[in-house]
Amino acid sequence: MTKVTTLSEAVASIPQGAHVALSGFATARCAMAFAHEVIRQDLKELTVSQCVGAMDADILAGAGVLSRIIYGGGSRGRTGQHFCLNRAIEQGTIIAEEYSSLSMAFRYLAGSLGLPFIPIRSLQGSDILKHVQEVAPDTTGTITDPFTGDDWLVLKPLSPDVAVVQVQVADEEGNAQILGPRWENEEQVKASKRTIVITERLVSTEMIRREPDRTLVSGFRVSHVVQLPFAAHPSSVFQAYDFDEAHIDLYAKASKTAEGFQTYLDQYVYGVKDHWEYLEKVGGMQHLNSLIADPLLGY
Amino acid sequence: MTVAKEYASFELMAAAGARELKDGEIVAVGLGLPVVAAFLAKASHAPNITILLELGVVDPEPLEIGVHGLSDPRIWYRAKIHASFVDMLGAVLHRGLVDVGFLGGLEIDAYGNLNTTLLGDPKGKFRRFTGSGGGNDIASSARRTVMIMRHDARKLNEAVSFITSPGYLRGDGERSALGLTGGPSRVITDKAVLGFDPESKRMKIESIHPDTSLEDVLENMNFKPIVPDDLPITEPPTEEQVRLIREEIDPKGNYA
């Protein structure tokens, strides 16, 4: 049965206050078109989770969509911090439940396996643990290993309401393939109650059956499939297109201040009707063509 | 091996960092200069090290290192495996197989505790930075940790304002009491290479860089490290190492 739909319908399926796991990692495979539509539809009080803070979470934080972020920290590398996220956390408008990459990955992993908790060596002795114990006291605990008698820190599983995953290839049932490193996307999908797949290319199920070893997302976990090109712009999608360095710089400069960020939103999110208009706005086909990946390099 | 006649400070730091890696080791590499140091080691004395990037990249051979840190696809090029956090930080690091964790830092203290989360300003307000990413995981589970950072009195304090990644905590066996093995082995700054006293776990100067002095090193630290009687000069990079950095590892000068 086909689950192919529009971005606006997929976003409309998410209730206010939902917990959404996002697939971005810093400046790679960020669910940007999705985030723009969430902002246009004026969703509020969302919780967003991901291992490492990415541009999709940053823009949502800046637009006032989030009430909570559950993540492991993160930045845009040498192009700077996630200014919107950091500003919202500093000003107390969103609560940051901040762990580390592996603790987040383990929380999703435990959720994906249906385990009640997961032991971990990380976080012990750190102020990260103290902070988490303050802002989210019900997510950590200790347990004695019944086999060795050792004490372990344990983490509560994560079970997001919906995972939103930006992929390269999917079929109409939502069977999806991620090329390149997949960070925590597989565990996010498997831990979530359902998944929205945003795919660069829609292929027949016959194509999926030809390379089943590449399929990371099973169709039965997926509620909506949305096909849109350059849906992660300005972040990169391995083997599809490179990040847009000039646009990321523009975003970085704009997002340094709340006013600058508002101007960015007015121009690139509120100022366009949909993703197609956005693509025209950022330079259209001629510019986007220059970002298309070299198949040998993958970027 | 001819010593380079001229080199930048970061090139000496990368060379000192590379020297900490032994051939055949498994190295988990964090954001920033550690990336340059790890690829330098691999291109010179340690061709058989395995470089891991936390997001799921094993043993890449990039043509250039790019600007966006670990998320830049340039740094994933020619990897042997594209995998996941659970694979890298879980099945390799948490499993106990990572020999060296290689991290950059914002602030570090006398016991090697690392802060990458926040810094206070003189008005008592805190500014947020990157947070942990895989840094806390690597510092908790690698067999030893090497850190690279700026030698600046505001960043080298008796105690960090936020422990993102644990070193020896407050010394006195506090780290091992939590079941954490390993710990920091070296801190490489732009003025010195520092280690840790095996007993007290306090930071100790191992060598000072050419063109600096012990006074300069100490004046730019906000705590007193252990100073040995015999203080060698850090070995500068070789001509070949400088060539490798400029021509092969970072040809676009992103880290220069």
Interface residues (C-beta under 8 A of the other chain):
Chain A: F25 A26 T27 A28 C51 V52 G53 A54 Y71 G72 G73 G74 S75 R76 G77 R78 T79 Q81 N86 I89 E90 E98 Y99 S100 S101 L102 S103 M104 A105 F106 L109 I120 R121 S122 L123 Q124 G125 S126 D127 I128 D150 D151 L179 G180 P181 R182 W183 E184 N185 E186 E187 S236 F238 D242 F243 E245 L297 G298 Y299
Chain B: L31 L53 E54 L55 G56 V57 L63 V67 H68 G69 L70 S71 D72 P73 R74 W76 Y77 A79 H82 A83 S84 F85 V86 L89 G90 L93 H94 T116 T117 K125 F126 R127 R128 F129 T130 G131 S132 G133 G134 G135 N136 D137 S140 S141 F162 I163 T164 S165 P166 L169 E174 R175 L178 G179 L180 N254
